[in-house]
Amino acid sequence: MRPLLVPPAASAARAAVRPAFLTVKAAADYLGLSPHTLYVWRHRRQGPPSFRMGPRGRVMYRREALDAWIREQEQADSRTNAALNPLNAAPRERCSRTNA
């Protein structure tokens, strides 16, 4: 039996359709984390914003909220934000100690 071949246009169209809401597992995959990490962060009220959806109250994440959270993390990191890097700060003058 021959494998089913998907035309490149169809696979590109499928990749272009991205859901606006992600489950914990999908959000973890998107962020490169484990689902357990997201559950712990949610319990501690850390990490990206999440909410419960539907009658069963599934924990969900908005893709745009994940992207915004990633940008916030980048801005808060001194390695990627030159304004926060202590090596870019102007040198401070030393205070001279005088004993009176």
Secondary structure as UniProt FT lines:
FT   HELIX           8..16
FT   STRAND          21..23
FT   HELIX           24..31
FT   HELIX           35..43
FT   TURN            44..45
FT   STRAND          51..53
FT   TURN            54..57
FT   STRAND          58..62
FT   HELIX           63..76
FT   TURN            78..80
FT   HELIX           82..84
FT   HELIX           86..88
//
